[in-house]
Amino acid sequence: TAMIAFDGSMYAGSWDGHIWSSPDGLIWTDVITNGFDGSNQGIARFAVYKDMLYASTANFDTGTEIWRTSNGSDWDRFVDNGLGDSTNDQAISSETFDGYLYWGVSNKITPAQLWRSDGITATAIITDGFGDTENFSISSLAAFDNYLYAGVQNVNVVQVWRSANGVDWDQVVDGLDPSFTSQMNAMEVYDGMLYLEAQDYTHGLQVYRTSNGTVCEHVGFNGFGYVNNGWSDYDNAMTTFK
């Protein structure tokens, strides 16, 4: 479900709670085998912040947890019980911005949340899904051109919000063409542009990009030619290469 490079090794997490590490991409060691303490159902997202590797979990029973390590083998729990709300089931996206580590959180019962941390404590910044009760996941985060961008999972429409300070937010995208785009989305910065992938079960996923954060250009169409390519796995499925 997620991969990341940290301290000279590659780490891969699985939906059933395993984390493997490899120094060369060929030989892999199973460093976590049961979702840390046996109660976490899967690895949702990795992040590197202040020389530590963070791993968030998908936990639909007691709420998402966030664990961290400085050496890849010894892990400590940083956040538990969905930061006080057991219905916060996944911390599914992450980004570093203006000195803080941000986490986008999924909640299928109450609106989505956005958390941030200074490495000492974690605090909920957004708790109401940006004021929309149908925004049940902040599925993507990206730092671009002095703003933090948040892509929102909504069954009806793609939303993108941005903030210059992580606290005060403005909506910059409210729906895309085709109008079938909704639900899970991903963002990535590449070559001076911010790219947005949007789920589209009717035509296949769509890809957009922007140079200013407000005007989007449609650049990837209809599942790259295959309609069943309907979505990416949140923000875990986009990366830059060369």
Phi, psi and omega in degrees: 000334183207148176220152178199153173262135181208124172053044175084005178230159173260139178240137180231131178248152182239164182291340180261018169092019176262149166231127176248151175232151180212135177276346185224000182081358183246316180255124187240141178241132179280104185264335174230129188242343188226032183067038180077286184243014178092344183262347182269134191271343180184162176270120185263324189196146171249158171205150173245128184208127178050051175064025176229147176263126179251144175226125176259158184240158167261114183223108185267005180256306185241004179100152182300149174237153174236125179246160180211159182211150175258346184232359178088349182239326180258115187246142175237143178282126182258321177228137176227166175053039177059033183055042177095000178226107185293347177276353170285091195271338180216137163262095199261346179222157181208155177195146173263131182209127174053039174089357180246156171258123182253145177232128172268132192241143178257140177211116184275357182250312177244167184300160183296157178236157172235126179248158170217157185219147172258011182090352178250311177229163174240137184227139174281122180264316176243128182236359186238021180061037184057034175084006181240117183292344179266001172275095187256004175202137167266094194272348179211147176222143178206137173266123185209124171052050175070016174232153167259126181253142179232121174266134189249137175273117182219136186292345186254327192201149174281131173238141172229131178241157177217158182214143176269346183229000179085353183245315181261124190236144175234143178276129182245343175226128176225080182096146181226163175259124005285156186289353180284348180292131180194189171063225189291141178215165181221153178225148178206141176266130181210125172052047176077013180229151173258122182258141179231124171259136182232138179293137175211101181283342183278317184246342192108154186302155181238150179233135180231162174214159181215147175258345183236359177088354182236323182259120184257139174250132181277117187235342179232131195235138161050054175063029183056037177096003181223111190299333182283352170283078191272337186194161171258164181280079181052222184271001183280348192252016174232138177205165174265148179211126181049000000 
